[in-house]
Amino acid sequence: MFRRLFWFLTGAATGVWATVKVNRAVRRMSPEGLAATAAQRALETGARMRLFARDVRAGMAQREGELHDALGLTARGEEPAPADREDLPGRPARNRDLPAARRGITYDAYDRKDEH
């Protein structure tokens, strides 16, 4: 009797498990399920791309600082001035009316064209 009860419960549990698995697969393969999966993957890809871009920008800033220090373009402890990006569409022009010294642009003695 216990043997029959054991196999009956085992069969019932297997049937419930299989039914749940099949229903999940059917829901996943429906048009709504496929759209939800695609949307979720697109969001995940966008988040990964944002993280990658942030890491690239951080690495670029670090390397730019190292190059400025190596070339002696900035004093110790001073941050390099951000580059003006007026030529890019969709970006506001910054500090256009300020003199060069106030925009963070420095001129070296070797930078003058009349001495060359």
C-alpha positions in Angstrom: 0.0 0.0 0.0 2.8 2.4 0.8 4.5 1.5 -2.4 1.4 2.5 -4.4 0.9 5.7 -2.4 4.6 6.6 -3.1 4.3 6.1 -6.8 1.0 7.9 -7.0 2.5 11.0 -5.2 5.6 10.8 -7.4 3.5 10.7 -10.6 1.3 13.6 -9.3 4.4 15.7 -8.5 5.9 14.9 -11.9 2.7 15.9 -13.6 2.5 19.2 -11.8 6.1 20.0 -12.5 5.7 19.2 -16.2 2.5 21.3 -16.4 4.2 24.3 -14.9 7.2 24.0 -17.2 5.1 23.7 -20.3 2.9 26.7 -19.3 6.0 28.8 -18.7 7.4 27.8 -22.1 4.1 28.6 -23.8 4.0 32.1 -22.1 7.6 32.8 -23.1 6.9 31.9 -26.7 3.8 34.0 -27.0 4.1 37.4 -28.8 3.8 39.3 -25.5 6.4 37.1 -23.9 8.8 37.5 -26.8 8.3 41.3 -26.8 8.9 41.4 -23.0 12.1 39.4 -23.4 13.4 41.6 -26.2 12.6 44.8 -24.2 14.4 43.4 -21.1 17.5 42.5 -23.1 17.5 45.9 -24.8 17.5 47.6 -21.4 20.3 45.3 -20.1 22.4 46.0 -23.2 21.8 49.8 -22.8 22.9 49.6 -19.2 26.0 47.7 -20.1 26.8 50.2 -22.9 26.4 53.1 -20.4 28.8 51.4 -18.0 31.3 50.8 -20.7 31.1 54.4 -21.9 31.6 55.6 -18.3 34.6 53.4 -17.9 36.1 54.6 -21.2 35.5 58.3 -20.2 37.1 57.7 -16.8 40.1 56.0 -18.4 40.4 58.8 -21.0 40.4 61.4 -18.2 43.0 59.5 -16.2 45.3 59.1 -19.2 44.8 62.7 -20.2 45.8 63.8 -16.7 48.9 61.5 -17.0 49.8 63.1 -20.3 49.3 66.6 -19.1 51.6 65.9 -16.1 54.2 64.1 -18.2 54.3 67.0 -20.7 54.2 69.7 -17.9 51.0 71.3 -19.2 49.5 71.7 -15.8 50.8 72.6 -12.4 50.9 69.9 -9.7 47.5 69.3 -8.2 45.8 71.4 -10.8 43.1 69.8 -12.9 43.5 70.3 -16.7 40.9 72.5 -18.2 38.1 70.7 -20.1 38.4 71.0 -23.8 35.9 73.3 -25.5 33.6 71.3 -27.7 31.9 74.0 -29.6 32.1 72.2 -32.9 29.8 69.3 -31.9 26.2 69.7 -32.8 23.7 69.6 -29.9 26.2 70.9 -27.4 26.0 74.5 -26.1 29.0 76.6 -26.7 30.7 77.3 -23.4 32.8 80.4 -22.5 32.8 81.7 -26.1 33.0 85.4 -25.1 35.6 85.0 -22.4 39.3 85.7 -23.0 41.5 82.7 -23.6 43.1 82.8 -20.1 39.7 82.6 -18.4 38.5 79.7 -20.6 41.4 77.6 -19.3 43.5 77.9 -22.5 47.1 78.5 -21.7 49.8 79.6 -24.2 53.4 78.5 -23.9 56.3 80.5 -25.1 56.9 77.9 -27.7 53.4 78.1 -28.9 53.8 81.5 -30.6 53.9 81.3 -34.4 56.0 84.4 -34.9 59.1 82.9 -33.4 59.2 79.8 -35.7 
